[in-house]
Amino acid sequence: MAISIDVIIARFGVSCLARISGVKPPSVIGWRYRGRIPSKRIPQIIEAAKRLDPPVHLKPNDFFQLEDVE
């Protein structure tokens, strides 16, 4: 199950998420608008989440909604 981008932004905050991702805050707001975080930014966010107090253990799968394939 994918974690909502709103949950990730709420936990980090727009400015903090922008700083750890190496982008400006309007880019993070754009992610919220589009409903996804660019895949090249995900490793940075996962690493930063480990350093939170308390740590948050995210995995790449947390960022993607996987569809059931039949």
C-alpha positions, 0 to 999 in steps of 0.5 A: 500500500502506498503512503499518501504524499500528504502524509509524507509532506505532513511528517516532514513539512514542505521546507524540510522535504524540499531541503532534503530532496535538493529542490525548492518548496514550490517543487514539493507543492507540485508533487502534492498537486500531481500526487506523486514524488519523483522516483529520483527523490525517493532514496533521499527521503527514505534516508532522511526518514531514518534520521527522524526522532522517532525514525520512520522506516520507509521502503521504495514500495511505500511510494508506489500504488501497485495494481493487482494483476490477474 
